[in-house]
Amino acid sequence: MAATLPHNAVSSAPLIDGHGRRISYLRLSVTDRCDLRCRYCMAEDMTFLPKSAVLSIEEMGEIAERFVARGIRRIRLTGGEPLVRRGIDTLAMRLGAMIGHGLDELTLTTNAMRLAEHAPMLAAAGVRRVNISIDTLDPAAFRHITRVGDLDVALRGVAAAREAGLAVKINMVALAGLNEDQLLPVLDYCAANGCDLTLIETMPLGEVEGDRSDHYIPLHQFIAPLREARAIYPVDRRTGGPARYFAVEDSPVTLGLITPLSDNFCTTCNRIRLTVEGRVYMCLGQDDHVDLRAALRERGDVDGLIDRALAGKPRAHDFHIEGKSKPAVARHMSATGG
């Protein structure tokens, strides 16, 4: 019979779920707050968590270290918008210190509204690449999609990240009727500015104003104009996430496609998500979770809860996006960390 660890001990048991998948990638949400209100992501009038409900920066660092001890090799800082979280610099430095000591990579996803200010800090912490959400290069459309965003501020963030030596990937959510004409312009912008590009299908998470199905478009349809103009070729590239990658004829840009609806990728899932509340969600599209916050604060069996989460990780999500259908889960993407 295996010995029971003391409640404050850190396990080194590998993270393997009930379907035999090894979990090596932690998406760590540092806040549910955001300085934008993107229409496909959240409601215009959001209610955010009170300070008492969220993990402290110190607690996030401790949990992350536990995950690295158990085989997490990549950590992505997410939100909401991670750069609005006070103390993000302290957390980035703490996690970055683990690179080469169990952790291979620390990355971040951002809307770039505050990136110009934070890019040098991220580079100093050990971050080497960031994902930046930009769905259109049309300033009016950008303002419409984000409700409050300024495209020029985002583009200055891209430039600052490149100047700081960070590799940049632009994330573009495909939105029928809103940015279908923007794929080629965004691709050319990426080529001119040393960025890669990943396209993402909109996902049914959380109630938003309007019906997401009005703007859902499968990526094979969204990229049809690109295929008419240029050849694309699959390439063998892995970054730890769900994207499939392609080379584009006459372009230096690597194109990624993330297709949770039209081409499910769950069989190779290697991810686990920790929310700012301390909840571990086994799947972005499921509500099952375990709550580490109380166990951490009361010096309870944190690793035992992680093991329970792994055992309950589902084989696949259950996303559907038909007209007038309810979201797959009630929580917004910003509450889970993507």
Buried (B, 14 or more C-beta within 10 A) or exposed (E): EEEEBEEEEBBEBEBBBEEEBEBBBBBBBBBBBBBBBBBBBBEEEBEBBEEEEBBEBEBBBBBBBBBBBBBBBBBBBBBBBBBBBEBBBBBBBBBBBBBEEBBBBBBBBBBBBBBBEBBBBBBEBBBBBBBBBBBBBBEEBBBEBBEEBBBEBBBBBBBBBBEBEBBBBBBBBBBBEBBBEBBEEBBEBBBEBEBBBBBBBBBBBBEBEEEBBEBBBBBEEBBEEBEEEEEBEEEEEEBBBBBBBBBBEEBEBBBBBBBBBBEEBBEEBBBBBBBBBBBBBBBBBBEEBBBBBEBBEEEBBBBBBBBEBBEBBBEBBEBEBEEEEEBBBEBBBBBBBB
